[in-house]
């Protein structure tokens, strides 16, 4: 795009149109048309121009998706048409009975149905005034909801301006906001890394996210939406529901593609049964099928009850639950001291896998459940989510059960536990707690941090444990009082890892180590010095600092010394860093042992600036190519394969289309593989991908 002689107003308008089109192609169609670098360059240029002419900034500009403001509370808004809830059916027989009632109430009028996946999220109303997004409102109690416009704007698949011009003054689009499973897994992974309470399921995570007061955090969590209902000036836009869905898709809204027009109830039954099996291959949660009468005229005839329309119903899939006996509870101490209760179960088959452990999150959740040792409990699993204990079957109690008492002292170091005000998590405050040290070292060495491959759980346990002093023949030595002589642990913190080369003989002497394994480990530790500032910051385990935040800090400060001296006020002014995160970072660096740790890491040769990076620069051999990943790869995790492709210029998207150049397929590849074969897209194994790269 040549911009040398354009008036600033014209250049701004063209950049906005281009960026909104790129967003639509990427987030709605999943068919990107420009590289990330080109998109970023256009966005930077638009920000520069708007900064020069703030009078030209409009609410539908792509630069305005993420607000820098933190709102104190949400205003309330009364819906012009109530957002009614749906009646549920829990069996095919109940679904057939609903269809018979519709036929009877229709009084001979001909009609058909539309069946759609029931997305497990939360309902939202998007209101457009003269084609521009004016507000986003939660369902609330159905009559009125919260205005969460600044959070809705962060959802990249929500158009800020309509792509289609219509005569209506006000257009309302209703949809379901949800979290893709990969986003949910990332959020929970980062919360766990930061010692926070994880979400039980994607729906709770989406609901909590949309109600946050800081849109910058909402933007990080990558919410998405499927739209399903349309009103023009308060009335149904078309004569049929199918026409509304088609208009929404054509006008830039994201509509779930798996809807079907059904002429008879048996077609709906077939649709429901098919998706009961296929739903686990989706990248989002669906807990049923919504069935609606297609014709608006017949809907008017059927009417509504006080809470629900008679012309629609939700068929709920059978729950993925199982019952088993709870044998015990283990209390795990994480690297931030968070104490998590884990239920030990009699093994039971659930959703195709054998489950012997389930999470109960924290002491409050244990109390809410009222679980006792020996209880029969229901456990639930959704897709790949960790199993949860959801209910105690009190009717099965025999009187032999015994009550659990959440510990008051750390199960590892016996320090008195604390529960900070406003938190649900109970923590061990002891900075020298052995469990915190072990978990911290495992976090520091993981692939997404310093990437010390050979440092696993068993070795960390040995490195951090006291050892018995022995003579040259390997026999234990004793003090005068008959007590065995102990040696201190080899490792007390992450900096000690870089001193192990000076204690090679002691390292070799550890169980199952040997000279070769010790040599490999020391090579990995040495290579990790080049990991770079972002990985180091993430590896340090500062609370609330996940991968994304670590990258932002590394880019902003460029070196660790500048970051460690930054005040919480300076940190809070950084885009996407809120006050809570800023305070956590400043508090971490204010602690003497942490500053000492940083000094020792630098002295050991660990690179603490932005220039350092693992490995050599790689050729961008995949520049301009689009990839899709599916199935379980032999050696790489999904995020590693994605990083491998992106480092070489490739773009990784979530679904297969005609724009896809390659599908990388592993074990248990599902519908993506089938679609790729139908479209004639080249399919690669992990090994073939690595050879090409």
C-alpha positions in Angstrom: 0.0 0.0 0.0 1.6 3.3 -1.1 0.9 6.0 1.5 3.4 8.8 0.6 1.0 11.4 -0.7 -2.3 10.3 0.9 -4.1 12.7 3.2 -3.9 11.3 6.8 -7.7 10.8 6.9 -7.6 8.6 3.8 -4.7 6.6 5.0 -6.3 5.9 8.4 -9.5 4.8 6.7 -7.7 2.4 4.4 -5.6 0.9 7.2 -8.8 0.4 9.3 -10.6 -1.3 6.4 -7.5 -3.5 5.7 -7.0 -4.5 9.4 -10.7 -5.3 10.0 -10.7 -7.5 6.8 -7.6 -9.3 8.1 -9.3 -9.9 11.4 -12.3 -11.3 9.7 -10.2 -13.7 7.5 -8.1 -14.9 10.4 -10.5 -15.1 13.3 -13.8 -15.9 11.5 -12.9 -17.7 8.3 -9.6 -19.1 9.7 -8.1 -18.2 6.3 -5.3 -15.6 6.9 -4.3 -13.5 3.8 -1.3 -11.7 5.2 1.7 -12.6 7.4 1.9 -11.6 11.0 4.7 -9.2 10.2 2.6 -7.4 7.6 -0.4 -7.2 10.0 1.8 -5.9 12.8 3.3 -3.2 10.5 -0.1 -2.0 9.4 -1.3 -1.9 13.0 1.8 0.1 14.1 1.3 2.6 11.3 -2.4 3.1 12.3 -1.4 3.7 15.9 1.2 6.2 14.9 -1.4 8.1 12.7 -4.1 8.0 15.4 -1.6 9.3 18.0 -0.8 12.2 15.7 -4.5 12.9 15.1 -6.5 11.7 18.2 -9.5 13.6 16.9 -9.8 11.0 14.2 -9.9 8.0 16.6 -13.3 6.2 16.4 -14.8 3.4 18.5 -14.7 0.9 15.6 -10.9 1.3 14.9 -8.9 -1.9 15.3 -6.6 -0.1 17.7 -9.5 0.3 20.2 -10.2 -3.4 20.8 -8.3 -3.4 24.0 -8.9 -0.6 26.5 -6.2 0.5 28.9 -8.8 1.4 31.5 -9.8 -0.8 34.5 -13.5 -0.3 35.2 -14.8 -0.1 38.8 -18.1 -1.9 38.0 -20.5 -2.7 35.2 -23.6 -0.7 34.3 -26.9 -2.6 34.0 -28.9 -2.7 30.8 -32.5 -3.9 30.2 -32.9 -6.1 27.2 -35.5 -4.9 24.7 -36.5 -8.6 24.2 -35.9 -10.9 27.1 -33.0 -13.4 26.8 -35.0 -16.5 27.8 -33.6 -19.8 29.0 -34.4 -23.0 27.2 -36.2 -26.0 28.6 -34.0 -29.2 28.7 -34.7 -32.7 27.6 -32.5 -35.5 28.9 -33.6 -38.3 26.6 -34.5 -38.9 23.0 -38.1 -39.8 24.2 -38.4 -36.4 25.8 -37.2 -34.8 22.6 -39.8 -36.7 20.6 -42.5 -35.6 23.0 -41.5 -32.0 22.6 -41.8 -32.3 18.8 -45.3 -33.8 19.2 -46.4 -30.8 21.3 -45.0 -28.4 18.7 -47.0 -30.2 16.0 -50.2 -30.1 18.0 -49.8 -26.4 18.9 -49.0 -25.5 15.3 -52.5 -26.3 14.3 -51.6 -27.8 11.0 -49.1 -25.2 9.9 -46.2 -26.7 8.0 -42.7 -26.2 9.6 -39.3 -27.8 9.9 -36.5 -27.5 12.4 -32.9 -26.3 12.8 -30.5 -28.3 15.0 -27.4 -26.6 16.4 -24.6 -27.6 18.8 -25.2 -26.2 22.3 -22.0 -24.4 23.1 -21.1 -24.6 26.7 -20.4 -20.9 27.4 -22.4 -17.8 28.4 -24.9 -15.8 26.4 -24.2 -12.3 25.2 -26.1 -9.7 23.2 -24.2 -7.5 20.7 -26.0 -4.3 19.9 -25.0 -2.3 16.8 -26.1 1.3 16.2 -25.8 2.4 12.6 -23.6 -0.5 11.9 -21.0 0.1 14.7 -20.8 -2.0 17.9 -22.4 0.1 20.6 -22.5 -2.3 23.6 -22.2 -5.9 24.7 -24.5 -7.1 27.4 -24.5 -10.4 29.4 -27.8 -12.3 29.7 -28.0 -11.6 33.4 -31.4 -12.6 34.8 -32.8 -12.6 31.3 -34.5 -9.2 31.7 -31.4 -7.2 32.3 -27.6 -7.9 32.2 -24.2 -6.3 32.7 -22.7 -4.0 30.1 -19.3 -5.6 29.3 -18.6 -3.8 26.0 -14.9 -3.2 26.6 -14.4 -6.9 27.3 -16.5 -8.0 24.3 -14.4 -5.8 22.0 -11.3 -7.9 22.8 -13.0 -10.9 21.2 -11.3 -10.8 17.8 -14.2 -12.6 16.0 -16.7 -9.9 17.0 -16.9 -7.4 14.2 -16.5 -3.8 15.4 -18.4 -2.6 12.3 -20.9 -4.6 10.2 -19.7 -5.8 6.8 -23.3 -5.6 5.4 -25.4 -2.4 5.2 -29.0 -2.7 6.2 -31.8 -0.2 6.8 -32.3 -1.0 10.5 -31.2 1.6 13.0 -30.3 -1.0 15.6 -29.2 -4.6 15.0 -28.9 -7.0 17.9 -26.9 -10.2 17.5 -27.0 -12.9 20.2 -24.4 -15.5 20.7 -22.5 -17.7 23.1 -19.0 -16.6 24.4 -16.7 -19.6 25.0 -13.1 -20.5 25.6 -11.5 -22.9 23.1 -9.9 -25.8 24.9 -6.4 -24.8 24.0 -7.0 -21.3 25.5 -8.5 -22.9 28.6 -5.5 -25.3 29.0 -3.1 -22.3 28.6 -5.0 -20.3 31.2 -5.0 -23.1 33.8 -1.4 -23.9 33.0 -0.3 -20.4 33.7 -2.6 -20.1 36.8 -1.0 -23.3 38.2 2.5 -22.0 37.3 1.7 -18.8 39.2 0.3 -20.7 42.2 -3.3 -19.5 41.6 -6.6 -21.4 41.7 -7.3 -23.1 38.4 -10.7 -23.1 36.7 -12.8 -26.3 36.9 -14.0 -26.1 33.3 -13.9 -23.8 30.2 -17.4 -22.4 30.9 -16.5 -21.1 34.4 -13.3 -19.7 32.9 -15.2 -17.9 30.1 -17.8 -16.6 32.5 -15.1 -15.3 35.0 -13.1 -13.8 32.2 -15.9 -11.8 30.6 -16.7 -10.3 34.0 -13.2 -9.1 34.7 -12.7 -5.4 35.1 -9.4 -5.2 33.2 -9.8 -5.7 29.5 -6.1 -6.2 29.0 -6.3 -9.5 30.9 -9.5 -10.5 29.0 -7.7 -9.9 25.7 -4.8 -12.3 26.8 -7.3 -15.1 27.4 -8.5 -15.3 23.8 -12.3 -15.7 24.2 -14.3 -16.6 21.2 -17.9 -16.5 20.1 -20.5 -18.3 18.0 -23.5 -16.2 17.0 -27.0 -17.6 16.5 -29.8 -15.0 16.7 -30.6 -11.8 14.9 -33.0 -8.9 15.4 -33.5 -5.8 13.2 -34.9 -2.9 15.3 -36.2 -5.4 17.9 -38.0 -7.8 15.6 -36.9 -11.1 13.9 -34.8 -10.2 10.9 -36.1 -12.9 8.6 -39.0 -15.3 8.2 -36.8 -18.4 9.1 -34.0 -19.0 11.5 -31.9 -20.6 8.8 -32.0 -17.3 6.8 -30.7 -15.5 10.0 -27.8 -17.9 10.4 -26.9 -17.4 6.7 -27.0 -13.6 7.0 -24.9 -13.6 10.1 -22.2 -15.7 8.4 -22.3 -13.5 5.3 -22.1 -10.4 7.3 -18.9 -11.1 9.2 -20.1 -12.9 12.3 -18.7 -16.3 13.4 -21.5 -18.9 13.1 -20.9 -22.5 14.2 -20.8 -24.5 10.9 -22.3 -27.7 12.4 -26.0 -26.7 12.1 -28.5 -28.6 10.1 -32.0 -28.0 8.8 -34.1 -31.0 9.7 -37.5 -31.9 8.1 -38.6 -34.4 10.8 -37.8 -35.4 14.3 -35.9 -38.6 13.3 -33.4 -36.4 11.4 -32.9 -34.5 14.7 -32.4 -37.8 16.6 -29.8 -38.9 14.1 -28.0 -35.5 14.4 -28.0 -35.8 18.3 -26.7 -39.4 18.3 -23.9 -38.5 15.8 -22.7 -35.6 17.9 -22.8 -37.5 21.2 -19.7 -39.3 19.9 -18.1 -36.6 17.6 -18.2 -33.8 20.2 -14.9 -34.8 21.9 -13.0 -34.1 18.7 -14.0 -30.4 18.8 -11.7 -27.7 20.2 -14.6 -26.4 22.4 -17.1 -27.8 24.8 -20.6 -28.7 23.8 -23.0 -30.3 26.2 -26.0 -30.9 23.9 -28.0 -29.9 20.9 -30.4 -26.9 20.6 -33.4 -27.7 18.4 -35.6 -24.8 17.2 -38.7 -24.4 15.0 -37.3 -22.8 11.9 -40.4 -20.7 10.8 -40.8 -17.4 12.8 -44.6 -17.4 12.0 -45.0 -20.8 13.7 -42.8 -19.7 16.6 -45.3 -16.8 17.2 -48.1 -19.3 17.2 -46.4 -21.6 19.7 -45.5 -18.7 22.1 -43.6 -19.0 25.4 -44.0 -19.9 29.0 -42.9 -17.5 31.7 -39.3 -18.4 31.3 -38.8 -20.4 28.1 -40.0 -20.4 24.4 -42.1 -23.4 23.5 -40.5 -23.5 20.0 -37.0 -24.4 21.2 -35.5 -27.0 23.5 -32.0 -28.2 24.5 -31.3 -31.8 24.3 -28.5 -32.6 26.9 -25.9 -35.2 26.2 -25.6 -37.9 28.8 -23.1 -36.7 31.4 -19.5 -38.0 31.3 -19.6 -39.1 34.9 -18.8 -42.2 36.9 -19.1 -43.2 40.5 -16.3 -44.7 42.6 -15.0 -44.9 46.1 -12.8 -42.2 47.5 -9.9 -43.9 49.4 -7.8 -41.0 50.6 -6.7 -37.5 50.0 -3.2 -36.4 49.2 -2.1 -32.9 49.9 0.4 -31.6 47.2 2.5 -28.6 47.8 3.3 -26.5 44.7 6.3 -24.2 44.0 4.4 -21.1 45.4 3.4 -23.1 48.5 -0.2 -23.7 47.4 -1.6 -26.8 49.0 -3.9 -28.7 46.7 -6.0 -31.7 47.9 -6.1 -34.6 45.4 -8.6 -37.4 45.8 -7.2 -41.0 45.6 -9.9 -43.1 44.0 -10.6 -46.7 43.3 -9.7 -46.8 39.6 -12.7 -46.4 37.3 -13.2 -46.1 33.6 -14.4 -42.6 32.5 -14.6 -41.2 29.0 -12.4 -43.9 27.7 -9.6 -43.6 30.3 -9.0 -45.2 33.7 -9.1 -42.5 36.4 -7.4 -43.0 39.8 -6.9 -39.4 40.9 -9.2 -36.3 40.8 -8.8 -32.7 41.8 -10.7 -31.0 44.7 -8.9 -27.6 44.2 -8.7 -26.3 47.8 -10.1 -26.5 51.3 -13.2 -24.5 50.5 -14.1 -27.0 47.8 -13.5 -30.0 50.1 -15.9 -28.4 52.7 -18.5 -27.6 50.0 -18.5 -31.2 48.8 -18.5 -32.5 52.4 -16.3 -35.5 51.4 -15.3 -38.2 53.9 -12.8 -41.0 53.6 -14.6 -44.1 52.2 -17.3 -42.0 50.5 -18.8 -43.0 47.2 -18.4 -40.0 44.9 -19.3 -38.9 41.4 -16.4 -37.8 39.3 -16.7 -35.9 36.0 -14.5 -35.3 33.0 -15.0 -33.0 30.0 -12.8 -33.7 27.0 -9.2 -33.5 28.1 -9.9 -31.7 31.4 -8.5 -33.1 34.6 -11.3 -35.2 36.4 -13.1 -33.4 39.2 -15.0 -34.7 42.2 -18.5 -33.2 41.7 -20.7 -34.8 44.3 -20.8 -37.1 47.3 -23.3 -39.9 47.2 -24.4 -39.6 50.8 -27.1 -42.3 50.4 -24.3 -44.9 50.2 -22.7 -44.0 53.5 -22.5 -46.9 55.9 -21.2 -45.2 59.0 -17.7 -46.5 58.5 -16.5 -43.3 56.7 -14.2 -40.9 58.5 -14.0 -37.1 58.2 -11.1 -35.4 56.6 -9.4 -32.5 58.3 -7.5 -30.1 56.1 -3.9 -29.8 57.5 -2.9 -26.8 59.5 0.8 -27.5 58.9 2.7 -28.1 55.7 2.8 -31.8 54.9 6.4 -31.3 53.7 8.1 -29.0 56.2 5.5 -28.8 59.0 5.4 -25.0 58.8 2.0 -23.5 59.9 -0.1 -22.9 56.8 -1.7 -19.6 56.0 -4.7 -18.5 53.9 -4.1 -15.0 52.5 -7.1 -12.7 52.7 -9.2 -12.8 49.5 -7.7 -16.0 48.3 -9.1 -19.5 48.2 -5.7 -21.2 48.3 -4.0 -22.3 51.5 -0.2 -21.8 51.3 3.0 -22.8 53.0 4.9 -19.5 53.7 8.3 -21.2 54.3 10.7 -20.0 51.6 12.9 -23.1 52.3 10.1 -25.7 52.1 11.6 -28.7 50.3 8.4 -29.2 48.2 8.6 -25.6 47.0 12.2 -26.0 46.1 11.6 -29.2 44.1 8.6 -27.8 42.2 10.5 -24.6 41.6 13.4 -26.5 40.0 11.1 -28.5 37.9 9.4 -25.3 36.7 12.7 -23.6 36.1 14.0 -26.5 33.9 10.9 -27.2 31.9 10.8 -26.9 28.1 8.9 -23.6 28.1 11.5 -22.1 30.5 15.2 -23.0 30.6 14.8 -26.3 28.8 17.0 -28.6 30.9 15.7 -31.9 29.5 17.5 -34.3 31.8 16.2 -32.8 35.1 13.2 -34.9 35.9 11.3 -35.6 39.1 13.5 -38.4 40.4 16.7 -36.6 39.9 15.4 -33.3 41.5 14.4 -35.3 44.5 17.9 -36.7 44.9 19.6 -33.3 44.2 17.5 -31.6 47.0 17.7 -34.4 49.6 20.2 -34.9 52.4 22.7 -37.7 51.6 24.5 -40.1 53.9 28.2 -39.6 54.2 30.1 -42.8 53.1 33.7 -44.1 53.2 35.7 -45.1 50.1 34.1 -48.6 50.2 30.6 -47.0 50.1 29.8 -47.8 53.8 27.9 -45.2 55.8 29.9 -43.2 58.4 28.6 -42.5 61.9 29.2 -39.8 64.5 30.5 -40.5 68.0 26.9 -40.7 69.2 26.0 -43.4 66.7 24.0 -41.1 64.4 24.7 -41.4 60.6 26.6 -38.5 59.2 24.7 -36.5 56.7 25.8 -34.3 53.8 23.8 -31.3 52.7 21.8 -31.4 49.5 23.7 -30.7 46.2 21.1 -28.1 45.2 19.4 -25.4 47.3 18.1 -23.2 44.5 18.3 -22.8 40.7 21.7 -21.1 40.8 23.2 -24.2 42.3 22.4 -26.1 39.1 25.2 -24.2 37.4 27.7 -25.2 40.0 27.2 -28.9 39.6 30.0 -29.1 37.0 32.3 -28.5 39.9 30.8 -31.4 41.8 30.7 -33.9 39.0 31.9 -36.8 41.1 29.1 -36.3 43.6 26.6 -36.1 40.7 27.9 -39.3 39.2 27.5 -41.0 42.5 23.8 -40.4 42.6 21.4 -43.4 42.1 20.9 -44.3 38.4 23.2 -41.5 37.2 26.7 -42.6 36.0 29.3 -40.7 34.0 27.4 -40.6 30.7 24.1 -39.3 32.2 25.9 -36.8 34.3 27.7 -35.5 31.3 24.5 -35.1 29.3 22.8 -33.3 32.1 25.8 -30.9 32.5 25.7 -30.1 28.8 21.9 -29.3 29.0 22.6 -27.1 32.0 25.4 -25.3 30.2 23.2 -24.8 27.1 20.4 -23.3 29.2 22.5 -20.3 29.9 21.6 -19.0 26.4 17.8 -19.4 26.9 17.2 -15.7 26.9 15.5 -13.1 29.2 11.9 -14.1 28.5 12.4 -17.8 29.3 14.5 -16.9 32.4 11.8 -14.6 33.7 9.2 -17.3 33.2 11.5 -19.9 34.8 12.0 -17.8 37.9 8.5 -18.5 38.9 7.4 -15.0 39.8 3.7 -15.2 40.8 1.3 -14.0 38.0 4.2 -14.0 35.5 3.3 -16.5 32.8 4.9 -17.0 29.4 3.1 -14.0 27.8 3.8 -11.6 30.6 7.5 -12.7 30.6 7.7 -11.9 26.9 6.2 -8.5 27.5 8.6 -7.7 30.3 11.6 -8.9 28.3 10.7 -6.8 25.3 10.0 -3.7 27.4 13.1 -3.7 29.6 15.6 -5.6 27.4 17.7 -6.7 30.4 17.0 -8.1 33.9 18.9 -5.3 35.8 16.4 -2.7 34.6 13.4 -4.9 35.5 14.6 -5.7 39.0 14.9 -1.9 39.8 11.5 -1.0 38.3 8.8 0.2 40.8 5.4 -1.3 40.8 4.0 2.0 39.5 6.4 1.9 36.5 5.5 -1.7 35.9 1.7 -1.0 36.0 2.0 1.5 33.2 3.2 -1.2 30.8 0.6 -2.2 28.3 -1.1 -5.5 29.4 0.5 -5.4 32.9 -2.1 -4.6 35.6 -1.6 -3.5 39.2 -1.8 -6.9 40.7 0.9 -8.3 38.4 3.1 -5.2 38.8 2.9 -5.5 42.6 3.8 -9.2 42.5 6.8 -8.6 40.3 8.1 -5.7 42.5 7.5 -7.7 45.7 9.5 -10.6 44.3 12.5 -8.5 43.4 12.3 -6.7 46.8 13.0 -10.0 48.6 16.7 -10.4 49.5 16.9 -14.1 48.7 15.5 -13.5 45.2 17.9 -10.6 44.5 20.7 -12.9 45.7 19.5 -15.7 43.4 19.5 -13.3 40.4 23.0 -12.2 41.2 24.2 -15.8 41.5 22.6 -16.7 38.1 24.4 -13.8 36.4 27.7 -14.8 38.1 27.2 -18.3 36.8 27.0 -17.1 33.2 23.3 -17.2 32.7 22.4 -14.6 30.0 20.0 -12.0 31.4 19.4 -9.8 28.3 17.0 -9.9 25.3 19.8 -10.8 22.8 20.3 -14.3 24.2 18.3 -17.0 22.6 18.5 -20.8 22.5 20.2 -22.2 19.4 21.1 -20.5 16.1 18.7 -18.5 13.9 16.8 -20.8 11.6 15.9 -20.2 7.9 12.3 -19.2 7.4 11.6 -22.0 5.0 7.9 -22.1 5.7 7.3 -18.4 5.1 3.8 -17.8 3.7 2.7 -21.4 4.3 -0.3 -22.4 6.5 -0.3 -25.5 8.7 -2.8 -27.4 10.8 -1.8 -29.8 13.6 -3.9 -32.8 14.6 -3.5 -35.9 16.7 -0.7 -36.8 19.2 2.8 -36.4 17.8 5.5 -39.0 18.7 8.0 -36.6 20.5 6.7 -33.1 20.3 3.9 -31.5 22.3 1.4 -29.4 20.3 3.0 -26.1 21.5 6.5 -27.3 20.6 5.4 -28.2 17.0 3.7 -24.8 16.7 6.8 -23.0 17.9 8.9 -25.0 15.5 6.7 -24.1 12.5 6.3 -20.4 13.5 10.1 -20.0 14.0 10.5 -21.0 10.4 7.9 -18.6 9.1 4.9 -20.8 9.0 1.4 -19.9 10.3 -0.5 -22.5 12.4 -4.3 -22.3 12.4 -7.0 -24.4 14.1 -9.0 -25.8 11.2 -8.5 -27.3 7.7 -9.6 -25.2 4.7 -8.6 -24.8 1.1 -6.0 -22.3 2.2 -4.2 -25.0 4.3 -0.8 -26.0 2.8 0.1 -28.9 5.1 -1.6 -31.0 7.8 0.8 -32.3 10.4 -0.8 -35.6 11.6 0.0 -37.7 14.7 -1.7 -40.7 16.3 -5.5 -40.6 16.7 -5.9 -37.9 14.1 -9.7 -37.3 13.6 -11.9 -35.2 11.4 -9.2 -32.8 10.4 -7.3 -35.6 8.7 -10.4 -36.7 6.9 -11.1 -33.2 5.6 -7.5 -32.8 4.5 -7.7 -36.0 2.5 -10.9 -34.8 0.9 -9.3 -31.5 -0.1 -6.1 -33.1 -1.3 -4.0 -31.3 1.2 -0.5 -32.8 1.7 -0.2 -34.7 5.0 3.1 -34.8 6.9 4.4 -36.8 9.9 6.4 -35.1 12.6 9.6 -36.6 11.1 8.8 -35.2 7.7 8.0 -31.8 9.1 11.4 -31.7 10.9 13.2 -32.8 7.8 11.6 -30.0 5.7 12.4 -27.5 8.4 
